[in-house]
Amino acid sequence: MIKEVKMGKMIGLLIIVLLLGCVSDEYGCLSDVEYDYHQHYNLILKKKKLSGRLVSLWGVNPENNEESNYESQNGYMQNAYDYLEVGDTIVKDSAAYFLLVRKPNKSYIFTFGCNTPKTIDSILYIK
């Protein structure tokens, strides 16, 4: 009888933990998207580093020629990481749900959001 009660409590606790995990993942995604939605950066990439989930970018802001850096642990930046090369211009406007990566003859748009597929759209870049 005592073992049945302990087992029932363990199963109940496990269910609660699993449900909280699902809620916190959705909340974490929403808070990440909301945070990045308001971010603005514009840099010509000089160096990049991926460490676990952390993406670090260093470069120069073409608007004022000052050193600039950006760090993110969000999934959309990890999706973009392999497409980023030294010399690319990386632009994220505030109030935009996408990242623009400009290359010499082509640009890529990386959209982000919760419960949406991470998409990569290739567009021609016209100077």
N, CA, C and O atoms as a Tinker XYZ file with bonds, in Angstrom:
   508  protein
     1  N      0.828000   -1.194000    0.000000    73     2
     2  CA     0.000000    0.000000    0.000000    64     1     3
     3  C      0.870000    1.255000    0.000000    63     2     4     5
     4  O      0.606000    2.192000   -0.754000    81     3
     5  N      1.898000    1.281000    0.834000    73     3     6
     6  CA     2.777000    2.448000    0.914000    64     5     7
     7  C      3.530000    2.629000   -0.394000    63     6     8     9
     8  O      3.708000    3.756000   -0.857000    81     7
     9  N      3.978000    1.512000   -1.003000    73     7    10
    10  CA     4.682000    1.603000   -2.276000    64     9    11
    11  C      3.764000    2.155000   -3.364000    63    10    12    13
    12  O      4.222000    2.905000   -4.226000    81    11
    13  N      2.475000    1.802000   -3.343000    73    11    14
    14  CA     1.527000    2.289000   -4.343000    64    13    15
    15  C      1.331000    3.796000   -4.207000    63    14    16    17
    16  O      1.226000    4.496000   -5.214000    81    15
    17  N      1.280000    4.303000   -2.976000    73    15    18
    18  CA     1.114000    5.739000   -2.736000    64    17    19
    19  C      2.349000    6.488000   -3.221000    63    18    20    21
    20  O      2.229000    7.517000   -3.886000    81    19
    21  N      3.531000    5.981000   -2.894000    73    19    22
    22  CA     4.763000    6.624000   -3.334000    64    21    23
    23  C      4.857000    6.613000   -4.854000    63    22    24    25
    24  O      5.271000    7.606000   -5.452000    81    23
    25  N      4.482000    5.514000   -5.482000    73    23    26
    26  CA     4.528000    5.412000   -6.938000    64    25    27
    27  C      3.549000    6.406000   -7.558000    63    26    28    29
    28  O      3.874000    7.060000   -8.549000    81    27
    29  N      2.359000    6.522000   -6.983000    73    27    30
    30  CA     1.355000    7.473000   -7.479000    64    29    31
    31  C      1.853000    8.905000   -7.380000    63    30    32    33
    32  O      1.654000    9.697000   -8.302000    81    31
    33  N      2.502000    9.246000   -6.267000    73    31    34
    34  CA     3.060000   10.596000   -6.102000    64    33    35
    35  C      4.174000   10.846000   -7.109000    63    34    36    37
    36  O      4.275000   11.935000   -7.674000    81    35
    37  N      5.012000    9.833000   -7.334000    73    35    38
    38  CA     6.107000    9.972000   -8.298000    64    37    39
    39  C      5.567000   10.200000   -9.708000    63    38    40    41
    40  O      6.081000   11.042000  -10.445000    81    39
    41  N      4.537000    9.455000  -10.077000    73    39    42
    42  CA     3.942000    9.608000  -11.410000    64    41    43
    43  C      3.301000   10.994000  -11.537000    63    42    44    45
    44  O      3.440000   11.645000  -12.572000    81    43
    45  N      2.612000   11.439000  -10.507000    73    43    46
    46  CA     2.000000   12.775000  -10.512000    64    45    47
    47  C      3.046000   13.869000  -10.643000    63    46    48    49
    48  O      2.871000   14.819000  -11.406000    81    47
    49  N      4.130000   13.731000   -9.899000    73    47    50
    50  CA     5.219000   14.702000   -9.966000    64    49    51
    51  C      5.863000   14.707000  -11.348000    63    50    52    53
    52  O      6.189000   15.771000  -11.876000    81    51
    53  N      6.044000   13.551000  -11.926000    73    51    54
    54  CA     6.626000   13.442000  -13.264000    64    53    55
    55  C      5.740000   14.134000  -14.304000    63    54    56    57
    56  O      6.242000   14.830000  -15.186000    81    55
    57  N      4.434000   13.941000  -14.198000    73    55    58
    58  CA     3.494000   14.585000  -15.131000    64    57    59
    59  C      3.570000   16.106000  -14.994000    63    58    60    61
    60  O      3.575000   16.815000  -16.000000    81    59
    61  N      3.629000   16.603000  -13.783000    73    59    62
    62  CA     3.727000   18.056000  -13.559000    64    61    63
    63  C      5.019000   18.612000  -14.164000    63    62    64    65
    64  O      5.002000   19.651000  -14.823000    81    63
    65  N      6.113000   17.931000  -13.941000    73    63    66
    66  CA     7.398000   18.370000  -14.484000    64    65    67
    67  C      7.355000   18.396000  -16.010000    63    66    68    69
    68  O      7.839000   19.348000  -16.623000    81    67
    69  N      6.788000   17.375000  -16.624000    73    67    70
    70  CA     6.685000   17.324000  -18.081000    64    69    71
    71  C      5.814000   18.458000  -18.621000    63    70    72    73
    72  O      6.158000   19.084000  -19.624000    81    71
    73  N      4.698000   18.718000  -17.964000    73    71    74
    74  CA     3.828000   19.809000  -18.405000    64    73    75
    75  C      4.498000   21.159000  -18.249000    63    74    76    77
    76  O      4.383000   22.007000  -19.134000    81    75
    77  N      5.186000   21.375000  -17.162000    73    75    78
    78  CA     5.904000   22.640000  -16.971000    64    77    79
    79  C      7.012000   22.801000  -17.998000    63    78    80    81
    80  O      7.282000   23.912000  -18.453000    81    79
    81  N      7.648000   21.708000  -18.362000    73    79    82
    82  CA     8.688000   21.770000  -19.392000    64    81    83
    83  C      8.131000   22.245000  -20.718000    63    82    84    85
    84  O      8.768000   23.042000  -21.406000    81    83
    85  N      6.957000   21.770000  -21.088000    73    83    86
    86  CA     6.324000   22.201000  -22.342000    64    85    87
    87  C      5.947000   23.669000  -22.283000    63    86    88    89
    88  O      6.164000   24.404000  -23.246000    81    87
    89  N      5.388000   24.102000  -21.167000    73    87    90
    90  CA     4.993000   25.500000  -21.022000    64    89    91
    91  C      6.220000   26.394000  -21.049000    63    90    92    93
    92  O      6.207000   27.430000  -21.714000    81    91
    93  N      7.272000   26.023000  -20.347000    73    91    94
    94  CA     8.453000   26.883000  -20.287000    64    93    95
    95  C      9.152000   26.951000  -21.634000    63    94    96    97
    96  O      9.731000   27.988000  -21.960000    81    95
    97  N      9.120000   25.867000  -22.447000    73    95    98
    98  CA     9.712000   25.925000  -23.779000    64    97    99
    99  C      8.983000   26.939000  -24.637000    63    98   100   101
   100  O      9.617000   27.739000  -25.324000    81    99
   101  N      7.661000   26.917000  -24.605000    73    99   102
   102  CA     6.880000   27.877000  -25.398000    64   101   103
   103  C      7.122000   29.290000  -24.885000    63   102   104   105
   104  O      7.303000   30.212000  -25.681000    81   103
   105  N      7.129000   29.474000  -23.563000    73   103   106
   106  CA     7.373000   30.797000  -23.010000    64   105   107
   107  C      8.780000   31.263000  -23.364000    63   106   108   109
   108  O      8.987000   32.427000  -23.707000    81   107
   109  N      9.751000   30.346000  -23.279000    73   107   110
   110  CA    11.129000   30.702000  -23.619000    64   109   111
   111  C     11.242000   31.141000  -25.059000    63   110   112   113
   112  O     11.941000   32.109000  -25.360000    81   111
   113  N     10.563000   30.442000  -25.961000    73   111   114
   114  CA    10.583000   30.820000  -27.369000    64   113   115
   115  C      9.954000   32.194000  -27.548000    63   114   116   117
   116  O     10.516000   33.047000  -28.236000    81   115
   117  N      8.804000   32.414000  -26.942000    73   115   118
   118  CA     8.133000   33.705000  -27.082000    64   117   119
   119  C      8.987000   34.847000  -26.541000    63   118   120   121
   120  O      9.051000   35.915000  -27.151000    81   119
   121  N      9.636000   34.634000  -25.415000    73   119   122
   122  CA    10.463000   35.699000  -24.847000    64   121   123
   123  C     11.697000   35.940000  -25.719000    63   122   124   125
   124  O     12.137000   37.081000  -25.851000    81   123
   125  N     12.265000   34.880000  -26.317000    73   123   126
   126  CA    13.402000   35.045000  -27.231000    64   125   127
   127  C     12.998000   35.844000  -28.458000    63   126   128   129
   128  O     13.704000   36.765000  -28.868000    81   127
   129  N     11.851000   35.488000  -29.046000    73   127   130
   130  CA    11.379000   36.187000  -30.239000    64   129   131
   131  C     11.093000   37.651000  -29.911000    63   130   132   133
   132  O     11.464000   38.546000  -30.670000    81   131
   133  N     10.435000   37.889000  -28.784000    73   131   134
   134  CA    10.118000   39.266000  -28.389000    64   133   135
   135  C     11.404000   40.073000  -28.161000    63   134   136   137
   136  O     11.484000   41.235000  -28.560000    81   135
   137  N     12.398000   39.467000  -27.529000    73   135   138
   138  CA    13.670000   40.149000  -27.295000    64   137   139
   139  C     14.344000   40.496000  -28.629000    63   138   140   141
   140  O     14.758000   41.636000  -28.841000    81   139
   141  N     14.451000   39.515000  -29.520000    73   139   142
   142  CA    15.134000   39.741000  -30.791000    64   141   143
   143  C     14.349000   40.654000  -31.725000    63   142   144   145
   144  O     14.937000   41.330000  -32.569000    81   143
   145  N     13.040000   40.680000  -31.583000    73   143   146
   146  CA    12.210000   41.558000  -32.409000    64   145   147
   147  C     12.665000   43.012000  -32.276000    63   146   148   149
   148  O     12.647000   43.759000  -33.255000    81   147
   149  N     13.067000   43.411000  -31.085000    73   147   150
   150  CA    13.449000   44.803000  -30.826000    64   149   151
   151  C     14.933000   45.082000  -31.067000    63   150   152   153
   152  O     15.363000   46.231000  -30.961000    81   151
   153  N     15.707000   44.073000  -31.383000    73   151   154
   154  CA    17.138000   44.254000  -31.593000    64   153   155
   155  C     17.416000   44.905000  -32.951000    63   154   156   157
   156  O     16.691000   44.692000  -33.922000    81   155
   157  N     18.476000   45.697000  -32.991000    73   155   158
   158  CA    18.945000   46.272000  -34.249000    64   157   159
   159  C     20.458000   46.116000  -34.288000    63   158   160   161
   160  O     21.160000   46.511000  -33.358000    81   159
   161  N     20.940000   45.546000  -35.356000    73   159   162
   162  CA    22.380000   45.510000  -35.571000    64   161   163
   163  C     22.667000   45.467000  -37.055000    63   162   164   165
   164  O     21.858000   44.991000  -37.852000    81   163
   165  N     23.809000   45.961000  -37.403000    73   163   166
   166  CA    24.258000   46.041000  -38.782000    64   165   167
   167  C     25.768000   45.911000  -38.718000    63   166   168   169
   168  O     26.442000   46.808000  -38.211000    81   167
   169  N     26.311000   44.813000  -39.219000    73   167   170
   170  CA    27.750000   44.648000  -39.143000    64   169   171
   171  C     28.293000   43.896000  -40.344000    63   170   172   173
   172  O     27.640000   43.020000  -40.911000    81   171
   173  N     29.491000   44.262000  -40.704000    73   171   174
   174  CA    30.236000   43.515000  -41.714000    64   173   175
   175  C     31.056000   42.501000  -40.943000    63   174   176   177
   176  O     31.914000   42.872000  -40.143000    81   175
   177  N     30.801000   41.236000  -41.175000    73   175   178
   178  CA    31.368000   40.162000  -40.371000    64   177   179
   179  C     32.880000   40.037000  -40.550000    63   178   180   181
   180  O     33.389000   39.928000  -41.665000    81   179
   181  N     33.577000   40.056000  -39.421000    73   179   182
   182  CA    35.030000   39.852000  -39.397000    64   181   183
   183  C     35.401000   38.525000  -38.753000    63   182   184   185
   184  O     36.422000   37.926000  -39.090000    81   183
   185  N     34.558000   38.065000  -37.814000    73   183   186
   186  CA    34.846000   36.829000  -37.085000    64   185   187
   187  C     33.538000   36.281000  -36.537000    63   186   188   189
   188  O     32.646000   37.043000  -36.165000    81   187
   189  N     33.426000   34.947000  -36.486000    73   187   190
   190  CA    32.245000   34.307000  -35.915000    64   189   191
   191  C     32.680000   33.110000  -35.077000    63   190   192   193
   192  O     33.737000   32.522000  -35.300000    81   191
   193  N     31.829000   32.765000  -34.098000    73   191   194
   194  CA    32.133000   31.625000  -33.236000    64   193   195
   195  C     30.817000   31.000000  -32.776000    63   194   196   197
   196  O     29.874000   31.701000  -32.409000    81   195
   197  N     30.776000   29.669000  -32.802000    73   195   198
   198  CA    29.644000   28.912000  -32.293000    64   197   199
   199  C     30.131000   28.085000  -31.117000    63   198   200   201
   200  O     31.052000   27.281000  -31.258000    81   199
   201  N     29.514000   28.278000  -29.956000    73   199   202
   202  CA    29.891000   27.541000  -28.752000    64   201   203
   203  C     28.608000   27.026000  -28.104000    63   202   204   205
   204  O     27.928000   27.760000  -27.386000    81   203
   205  N     28.285000   25.765000  -28.362000    73   203   206
   206  CA    27.015000   25.222000  -27.883000    64   205   207
   207  C     25.883000   25.918000  -28.609000    63   206   208   209
   208  O     25.817000   25.870000  -29.837000    81   207
   209  N     24.985000   26.571000  -27.868000    73   207   210
   210  CA    23.895000   27.354000  -28.470000    64   209   211
   211  C     24.295000   28.798000  -28.719000    63   210   212   213
   212  O     23.577000   29.520000  -29.411000    81   211
   213  N     25.415000   29.235000  -28.177000    73   211   214
   214  CA    25.813000   30.637000  -28.263000    64   213   215
   215  C     26.512000   30.943000  -29.582000    63   214   216   217
   216  O     27.546000   30.357000  -29.904000    81   215
   217  N     25.929000   31.873000  -30.341000    73   215   218
   218  CA    26.529000   32.367000  -31.576000    64   217   219
   219  C     27.084000   33.754000  -31.284000    63   218   220   221
   220  O     26.353000   34.634000  -30.830000    81   219
   221  N     28.376000   33.951000  -31.543000    73   219   222
   222  CA    29.025000   35.245000  -31.343000    64   221   223
   223  C     29.519000   35.755000  -32.687000    63   222   224   225
   224  O     30.163000   35.030000  -33.445000    81   223
   225  N     29.207000   37.017000  -32.971000    73   223   226
   226  CA    29.623000   37.656000  -34.209000    64   225   227
   227  C     30.373000   38.938000  -33.885000    63   226   228   229
   228  O     29.961000   39.705000  -33.014000    81   227
   229  N     31.478000   39.169000  -34.592000    73   227   230
   230  CA    32.247000   40.395000  -34.445000    64   229   231
   231  C     32.440000   41.008000  -35.816000    63   230   232   233
   232  O     32.608000   40.302000  -36.810000    81   231
   233  N     32.414000   42.337000  -35.860000    73   231   234
   234  CA    32.614000   42.999000  -37.134000    64   233   235
   235  C     32.657000   44.504000  -36.981000    63   234   236   237
   236  O     32.928000   45.038000  -35.906000    81   235
   237  N     32.380000   45.175000  -38.092000    73   235   238
   238  CA    32.396000   46.632000  -38.142000    64   237   239
   239  C     31.027000   47.107000  -38.614000    63   238   240   241
   240  O     30.472000   46.572000  -39.574000    81   239
   241  N     30.491000   48.107000  -37.938000    73   239   242
   242  CA    29.225000   48.697000  -38.344000    64   241   243
   243  C     29.491000   49.611000  -39.543000    63   242   244   245
   244  O     30.235000   50.583000  -39.408000    81   243
   245  N     28.902000   49.327000  -40.716000    73   243   246
   246  CA    29.181000   50.136000  -41.901000    64   245   247
   247  C     28.611000   51.554000  -41.818000    63   246   248   249
   248  O     29.008000   52.421000  -42.596000    81   247
   249  N     27.697000   51.798000  -40.895000    73   247   250
   250  CA    27.100000   53.125000  -40.750000    64   249   251
   251  C     28.061000   54.117000  -40.098000    63   250   252   253
   252  O     28.035000   55.308000  -40.407000    81   251
   253  N     28.922000   53.614000  -39.182000    73   251   254
   254  CA    29.813000   54.525000  -38.457000    64   253   255
   255  C     31.252000   54.006000  -38.352000    63   254   256   257
   256  O     32.085000   54.635000  -37.701000    81   255
   257  N     31.549000   52.876000  -38.981000    73   255   258
   258  CA    32.893000   52.259000  -38.983000    64   257   259
   259  C     33.406000   51.911000  -37.588000    63   258   260   261
   260  O     34.616000   51.829000  -37.381000    81   259
   261  N     32.505000   51.707000  -36.630000    73   259   262
   262  CA    32.909000   51.315000  -35.278000    64   261   263
   263  C     32.826000   49.797000  -35.132000    63   262   264   265
   264  O     32.018000   49.137000  -35.785000    81   263
   265  N     33.686000   49.259000  -34.255000    73   263   266
   266  CA    33.648000   47.829000  -33.950000    64   265   267
   267  C     32.273000   47.491000  -33.384000    63   266   268   269
   268  O     31.691000   48.275000  -32.635000    81   267
   269  N     31.761000   46.322000  -33.747000    73   267   270
   270  CA    30.435000   45.919000  -33.319000    64   269   271
   271  C     30.438000   44.418000  -33.057000    63   270   272   273
   272  O     31.197000   43.674000  -33.680000    81   271
   273  N     29.595000   43.978000  -32.140000    73   271   274
   274  CA    29.454000   42.546000  -31.901000    64   273   275
   275  C     28.024000   42.222000  -31.530000    63   274   276   277
   276  O     27.251000   43.094000  -31.135000    81   275
   277  N     27.685000   40.946000  -31.664000    73   275   278
   278  CA    26.350000   40.478000  -31.334000    64   277   279
   279  C     26.463000   39.045000  -30.852000    63   278   280   281
   280  O     27.252000   38.261000  -31.379000    81   279
   281  N     25.659000   38.704000  -29.832000    73   279   282
   282  CA    25.607000   37.330000  -29.332000    64   281   283
   283  C     24.148000   36.905000  -29.206000    63   282   284   285
   284  O     23.287000   37.691000  -28.811000    81   283
   285  N     23.891000   35.650000  -29.550000    73   283   286
   286  CA    22.536000   35.126000  -29.479000    64   285   287
   287  C     22.578000   33.635000  -29.175000    63   286   288   289
   288  O     23.488000   32.925000  -29.604000    81   287
   289  N     21.590000   33.175000  -28.436000    73   287   290
   290  CA    21.434000   31.741000  -28.182000    64   289   291
   291  C     20.152000   31.228000  -28.820000    63   290   292   293
   292  O     19.694000   30.133000  -28.493000    81   291
   293  N     19.568000   32.004000  -29.725000    73   291   294
   294  CA    18.300000   31.629000  -30.341000    64   293   295
   295  C     18.505000   30.760000  -31.566000    63   294   296   297
   296  O     19.532000   30.843000  -32.240000    81   295
   297  N     17.528000   29.935000  -31.842000    73   295   298
   298  CA    17.622000   28.961000  -32.925000    64   297   299
   299  C     17.804000   29.556000  -34.302000    63   298   300   301
   300  O     18.520000   28.989000  -35.127000    81   299
   301  N     17.164000   30.702000  -34.573000    73   299   302
   302  CA    17.278000   31.224000  -35.933000    64   301   303
   303  C     18.703000   31.654000  -36.243000    63   302   304   305
   304  O     19.144000   31.517000  -37.384000    81   303
   305  N     19.424000   32.160000  -35.278000    73   303   306
   306  CA    20.812000   32.554000  -35.519000    64   305   307
   307  C     21.676000   31.308000  -35.726000    63   306   308   309
   308  O     22.621000   31.337000  -36.514000    81   307
   309  N     21.363000   30.227000  -35.033000    73   307   310
   310  CA    22.091000   28.976000  -35.256000    64   309   311
   311  C     21.818000   28.450000  -36.658000    63   310   312   313
   312  O     22.717000   27.911000  -37.302000    81   311
   313  N     20.576000   28.603000  -37.139000    73   311   314
   314  CA    20.256000   28.189000  -38.508000    64   313   315
   315  C     21.042000   29.000000  -39.527000    63   314   316   317
   316  O     21.443000   28.475000  -40.566000    81   315
   317  N     21.261000   30.256000  -39.242000    73   315   318
   318  CA    21.968000   31.143000  -40.172000    64   317   319
   319  C     23.480000   30.948000  -40.111000    63   318   320   321
   320  O     24.176000   31.289000  -41.067000    81   319
   321  N     23.996000   30.415000  -39.026000    73   319   322
   322  CA    25.438000   30.389000  -38.765000    64   321   323
   323  C     26.249000   29.816000  -39.929000    63   322   324   325
   324  O     27.257000   30.407000  -40.317000    81   323
   325  N     25.842000   28.701000  -40.485000    73   323   326
   326  CA    26.610000   28.069000  -41.558000    64   325   327
   327  C     26.634000   28.904000  -42.836000    63   326   328   329
   328  O     27.510000   28.717000  -43.681000    81   327
   329  N     25.686000   29.818000  -42.983000    73   327   330
   330  CA    25.632000   30.671000  -44.171000    64   329   331
   331  C     26.472000   31.938000  -44.015000    63   330   332   333
   332  O     26.730000   32.638000  -44.994000    81   331
   333  N     26.893000   32.227000  -42.799000    73   331   334
   334  CA    27.641000   33.457000  -42.540000    64   333   335
   335  C     29.108000   33.278000  -42.878000    63   334   336   337
   336  O     29.751000   32.325000  -42.437000    81   335
   337  N     29.633000   34.215000  -43.675000    73   335   338
   338  CA    31.046000   34.186000  -44.050000    64   337   339
   339  C     31.662000   35.550000  -43.782000    63   338   340   341
   340  O     30.981000   36.575000  -43.827000    81   339
   341  N     32.952000   35.547000  -43.504000    73   339   342
   342  CA    33.666000   36.801000  -43.298000    64   341   343
   343  C     33.445000   37.685000  -44.523000    63   342   344   345
   344  O     33.593000   37.238000  -45.661000    81   343
   345  N     33.090000   38.944000  -44.275000    73   343   346
   346  CA    32.817000   39.890000  -45.347000    64   345   347
   347  C     31.337000   40.111000  -45.607000    63   346   348   349
   348  O     30.967000   41.091000  -46.254000    81   347
   349  N     30.469000   39.205000  -45.107000    73   347   350
   350  CA    29.022000   39.377000  -45.268000    64   349   351
   351  C     28.544000   40.547000  -44.414000    63   350   352   353
   352  O     29.101000   40.825000  -43.352000    81   351
   353  N     27.515000   41.220000  -44.888000    73   351   354
   354  CA    26.854000   42.242000  -44.084000    64   353   355
   355  C     25.620000   41.606000  -43.475000    63   354   356   357
   356  O     24.785000   41.042000  -44.183000    81   355
   357  N     25.508000   41.700000  -42.158000    73   355   358
   358  CA    24.413000   41.079000  -41.417000    64   357   359
   359  C     23.570000   42.198000  -40.824000    63   358   360   361
   360  O     24.062000   43.027000  -40.058000    81   359
   361  N     22.292000   42.208000  -41.190000    73   359   362
   362  CA    21.405000   43.298000  -40.779000    64   361   363
   363  C     20.170000   42.733000  -40.096000    63   362   364   365
   364  O     19.515000   41.832000  -40.619000    81   363
   365  N     19.863000   43.266000  -38.933000    73   363   366
   366  CA    18.614000   42.973000  -38.227000    64   365   367
   367  C     18.028000   44.314000  -37.812000    63   366   368   369
   368  O     18.561000   44.989000  -36.931000    81   367
   369  N     16.928000   44.695000  -38.453000    73   367   370
   370  CA    16.250000   45.933000  -38.092000    64   369   371
   371  C     15.338000   45.691000  -36.906000    63   370   372   373
   372  O     14.755000   44.615000  -36.767000    81   371
   373  N     15.214000   46.710000  -36.039000    73   371   374
   374  CA    14.257000   46.568000  -34.938000    64   373   375
   375  C     12.861000   46.504000  -35.546000    63   374   376   377
   376  O     12.605000   47.074000  -36.607000    81   375
   377  N     11.981000   45.818000  -34.874000    73   375   378
   378  CA    10.607000   45.607000  -35.327000    64   377   379
   379  C     10.554000   44.794000  -36.621000    63   378   380   381
   380  O      9.696000   45.033000  -37.471000    81   379
   381  N     11.465000   43.837000  -36.770000    73   379   382
   382  CA    11.445000   42.931000  -37.916000    64   381   383
   383  C     11.650000   41.509000  -37.420000    63   382   384   385
   384  O     12.443000   41.271000  -36.508000    81   383
   385  N     10.935000   40.562000  -38.021000    73   383   386
   386  CA    11.048000   39.163000  -37.648000    64   385   387
   387  C     11.946000   38.405000  -38.611000    63   386   388   389
   388  O     11.682000   37.244000  -38.925000    81   387
   389  N     12.996000   39.045000  -39.076000    73   387   390
   390  CA    13.932000   38.353000  -39.956000    64   389   391
   391  C     15.320000   38.968000  -39.851000    63   390   392   393
   392  O     15.504000   40.097000  -39.395000    81   391
   393  N     16.270000   38.183000  -40.288000    73   391   394
   394  CA    17.673000   38.561000  -40.346000    64   393   395
   395  C     18.064000   38.566000  -41.823000    63   394   396   397
   396  O     17.757000   37.617000  -42.545000    81   395
   397  N     18.727000   39.609000  -42.272000    73   395   398
   398  CA    19.170000   39.713000  -43.659000    64   397   399
   399  C     20.683000   39.530000  -43.707000    63   398   400   401
   400  O     21.422000   40.205000  -42.991000    81   399
   401  N     21.133000   38.617000  -44.553000    73   399   402
   402  CA    22.561000   38.382000  -44.754000    64   401   403
   403  C     22.870000   38.748000  -46.201000    63   402   404   405
   404  O     22.433000   38.072000  -47.132000    81   403
   405  N     23.629000   39.828000  -46.377000    73   403   406
   406  CA    23.986000   40.294000  -47.722000    64   405   407
   407  C     25.350000   39.750000  -48.108000    63   406   408   409
   408  O     26.332000   39.892000  -47.380000    81   407
   409  N     25.382000   39.121000  -49.279000    73   407   410
   410  CA    26.619000   38.625000  -49.865000    64   409   411
   411  C     26.881000   39.434000  -51.131000    63   410   412   413
   412  O     26.020000   40.216000  -51.534000    81   411
   413  N     28.032000   39.276000  -51.769000    73   411   414
   414  CA    28.329000   40.094000  -52.954000    64   413   415
   415  C     27.279000   40.008000  -54.061000    63   414   416   417
   416  O     26.979000   41.027000  -54.685000    81   415
   417  N     26.715000   38.841000  -54.326000    73   415   418
   418  CA    25.772000   38.715000  -55.431000    64   417   419
   419  C     24.421000   38.117000  -55.039000    63   418   420   421
   420  O     23.585000   37.859000  -55.905000    81   419
   421  N     24.206000   37.900000  -53.766000    73   419   422
   422  CA    22.968000   37.264000  -53.305000    64   421   423
   423  C     22.758000   37.628000  -51.847000    63   422   424   425
   424  O     23.708000   37.940000  -51.129000    81   423
   425  N     21.514000   37.586000  -51.419000    73   423   426
   426  CA    21.204000   37.805000  -50.012000    64   425   427
   427  C     20.328000   36.671000  -49.510000    63   426   428   429
   428  O     19.631000   36.017000  -50.287000    81   427
   429  N     20.369000   36.445000  -48.216000    73   427   430
   430  CA    19.538000   35.433000  -47.580000    64   429   431
   431  C     18.704000   36.107000  -46.496000    63   430   432   433
   432  O     19.166000   37.011000  -45.800000    81   431
   433  N     17.467000   35.644000  -46.375000    73   431   434
   434  CA    16.595000   36.103000  -45.305000    64   433   435
   435  C     16.308000   34.912000  -44.406000    63   434   436   437
   436  O     15.876000   33.859000  -44.873000    81   435
   437  N     16.548000   35.086000  -43.121000    73   435   438
   438  CA    16.258000   34.051000  -42.131000    64   437   439
   439  C     15.118000   34.569000  -41.259000    63   438   440   441
   440  O     15.297000   35.512000  -40.489000    81   439
   441  N     13.950000   33.949000  -41.384000    73   439   442
   442  CA    12.812000   34.362000  -40.585000    64   441   443
   443  C     12.825000   33.616000  -39.258000    63   442   444   445
   444  O     13.436000   32.553000  -39.146000    81   443
   445  N     12.157000   34.166000  -38.263000    73   443   446
   446  CA    12.104000   33.486000  -36.977000    64   445   447
   447  C     10.757000   33.729000  -36.314000    63   446   448   449
   448  O     10.090000   34.735000  -36.557000    81   447
   449  N     10.375000   32.768000  -35.464000    73   447   450
   450  CA     9.135000   32.838000  -34.720000    64   449   451
   451  C      8.894000   31.508000  -34.025000    63   450   452   453
   452  O      9.645000   30.555000  -34.233000    81   451
   453  N      7.872000   31.434000  -33.217000    73   451   454
   454  CA     7.522000   30.205000  -32.515000    64   453   455
   455  C      6.482000   29.435000  -33.309000    63   454   456   457
   456  O      5.611000   30.023000  -33.951000    81   455
   457  N      6.584000   28.116000  -33.258000    73   455   458
   458  CA     5.637000   27.231000  -33.936000    64   457   459
   459  C      5.554000   27.499000  -35.432000    63   458   460   461
   460  O      4.525000   27.244000  -36.057000    81   459
   461  N      6.624000   28.007000  -35.999000    73   459   462
   462  CA     6.700000   28.185000  -37.442000    64   461   463
   463  C      7.991000   27.540000  -37.898000    63   462   464   465
   464  O      8.979000   27.538000  -37.163000    81   463
   465  N      7.995000   26.998000  -39.091000    73   463   466
   466  CA     9.254000   26.406000  -39.550000    64   465   467
   467  C     10.311000   27.473000  -39.741000    63   466   468   469
   468  O     10.012000   28.582000  -40.185000    81   467
   469  N     11.530000   27.144000  -39.410000    73   467   470
   470  CA    12.632000   28.068000  -39.664000    64   469   471
   471  C     12.873000   28.054000  -41.167000    63   470   472   473
   472  O     13.160000   27.002000  -41.738000    81   471
   473  N     12.760000   29.190000  -41.802000    73   471   474
   474  CA    12.877000   29.214000  -43.252000    64   473   475
   475  C     14.104000   29.996000  -43.678000    63   474   476   477
   476  O     14.551000   30.914000  -42.991000    81   475
   477  N     14.624000   29.617000  -44.803000    73   475   478
   478  CA    15.742000   30.317000  -45.419000    64   477   479
   479  C     15.296000   30.645000  -46.829000    63   478   480   481
   480  O     15.035000   29.745000  -47.627000    81   479
   481  N     15.208000   31.916000  -47.138000    73   479   482
   482  CA    14.806000   32.350000  -48.459000    64   481   483
   483  C     15.992000   33.020000  -49.130000    63   482   484   485
   484  O     16.580000   33.950000  -48.578000    81   483
   485  N     16.337000   32.561000  -50.293000    73   483   486
   486  CA    17.421000   33.161000  -51.054000    64   485   487
   487  C     16.815000   34.215000  -51.971000    63   486   488   489
   488  O     15.843000   33.946000  -52.678000    81   487
   489  N     17.388000   35.411000  -51.959000    73   487   490
   490  CA    16.919000   36.459000  -52.844000    64   489   491
   491  C     18.092000   37.059000  -53.592000    63   490   492   493
   492  O     19.212000   37.081000  -53.083000    81   491
   493  N     17.843000   37.541000  -54.786000    73   491   494
   494  CA    18.907000   38.236000  -55.510000    64   493   495
   495  C     19.118000   39.593000  -54.880000    63   494   496   497
   496  O     18.157000   40.265000  -54.505000    81   495
   497  N     20.330000   39.988000  -54.764000    73   495   498
   498  CA    20.649000   41.281000  -54.168000    64   497   499
   499  C     20.999000   42.253000  -55.274000    63   498   500   501
   500  O     21.938000   42.028000  -56.037000    81   499
   501  N     20.254000   43.316000  -55.356000    73   499   502
   502  CA    20.498000   44.329000  -56.375000    64   501   503
   503  C     21.102000   45.543000  -55.686000    63   502   504   505
   504  O     20.499000   46.126000  -54.785000    81   503
   505  N     22.305000   45.918000  -56.122000    73   503   506
   506  CA    22.981000   47.067000  -55.500000    64   505   507
   507  C     22.368000   48.371000  -55.956000    63   506   508
   508  O     22.809000   49.441000  -55.537000    81   507
